[in-house]
């Protein structure tokens, strides 16, 4: 009996050691799982920030593309306006050259309108106020007629020169308008180039973010898989720990049973000795020892 109890006690000690080892193992697994869960939380926060940045960059890229589209339409409109102005300038330059030739033709000889009028007024005064010989009066009348023709030509030349000045002013205005259109086209082209550069930079960052998010997502999946695996191991070891505790309790009960059996055997031998000696009066406890089972003698809870 003693050897059986000793064997059970050794077994109990082994189970206790194993229970302690399994507890430590579960504790270590839980610590690992907790550490990985914290890392998972940090990675998910990082991924959320990266996704926010990615969304903002895509929205900004879309806005830039929309802005670029409007600028492209604007530069097309400006080019159309500039082409129209250049055509108008060519037409005006042709008219200007024609007008310059007319003015040059009318300007020879160069006599002012005022001087012709003064001479006309003088001759008309002489012809009207002085008695002149017929020959001289005829000469004055011819000169008056010539001067009147010359005056008409001079007035026309003056009007043409004024028109020439107006044409030159119009040409200058068209050239200034063309220059302004070109300046605006250059500004729009620079803005388009700036948008192109910014779009290239954004696309590069988007590509970089996609790769980073992909790597973070892969790491998250790997960690989640490890966390799940640790969870299963913890469940398995917890179940195993429960079984060990059950076995431990069974061994404790078995040791208690052996202890009670030993006591019962000793007491039963004493009762049997009393019967051999002829003592017939037995107590209730002695009767239970003789005729009862060990299980009936073990109190609940050992």
Secondary structure, DSSP 8 states (H G I E B T S, - for coil): -HHHHHHHHHHHHHHHHHHHHHHHHHHHHHHHHHHHHHHHHHHHHHHHHHHHHHHHHHHHHHHHHHHHHHHHHHHHHHHHHHHHHHHHHHHHHHHHHHHHHHHHHHTSS---HHHHHHHHHHHHHHHHHS---HHHHHHHHHHHHHHHHHHHHHHHHHHHHHHHHHHHHHHHHHHHHHHHHHHHHHHHHHHHHHHHHHHHHHHHHHHHHHHHHHHHHHHHHHHHHHHHHHHHHHHHHHHHHHHHHHHHHHHHHHHHHHHHHHHHHHHHHHHHHHHHTT-----HHHHHHHHS-HHHHS-TT-
